[in-house]
Amino acid sequence: QHKRQHMEHHAHTNEDDDPDIYARGSFLGWIFLRLPVALINYFNPVQQYRDCRRFNCTRREYAFTFASFGTYTAIVLSLVALGYGKEVLLLWFVPWWIGQTVMLTFFTWTPHHDHHETGRYRNTRVSLFPFANFLLQGQNYHLIHHMMPAIPYYRYEPVFKELRPV
């Protein structure tokens, strides 16, 4: 499902049909409103079903989505029932929430902010500041990813440097 969603994002970047358009808006609105809703929807089977329908998942993809969702749900509920709720919260959920917040902020909100430009070279950005490549794991060259999605992230910087004069 993620691959289909990602290709849809590339086809409609910053347009109303972009699956990542939910990130449009201010940073505070992102952190306190839109991001929490997106994270909670990871645990919403109805939203998982809607996403499968929206991105025309195959039967196999539906099955995998709901088998993995059911397995994870069973594991978490079993651990909570066995008295490990605090551990699930502190050792899995809180780190997951922090990691997803960082990842979605750097991979969804930051590269496309303010999510209004739709032109080929304007719908994302290159952010050049000290340690940007390290801190953003190459996503500071997100424009390269949109121009040539097959290039691995660790090659974005050299490709950008090669293409910059052009």
Secondary structure as UniProt FT lines:
FT   HELIX           2..11
FT   TURN            12..14
FT   TURN            16..17
FT   TURN            19..20
FT   HELIX           21..23
FT   HELIX           27..29
FT   HELIX           30..34
FT   HELIX           35..41
FT   TURN            42..43
FT   HELIX           45..54
FT   TURN            55..56
FT   HELIX           59..81
FT   TURN            82..83
FT   HELIX           85..87
FT   HELIX           88..93
FT   HELIX           94..104
FT   HELIX           105..109
FT   HELIX           110..112
FT   TURN            113..114
FT   TURN            120..122
FT   TURN            130..131
FT   HELIX           132..135
FT   TURN            136..140
FT   HELIX           142..147
FT   TURN            149..150
FT   HELIX           153..155
FT   HELIX           156..163
FT   TURN            164..165
//
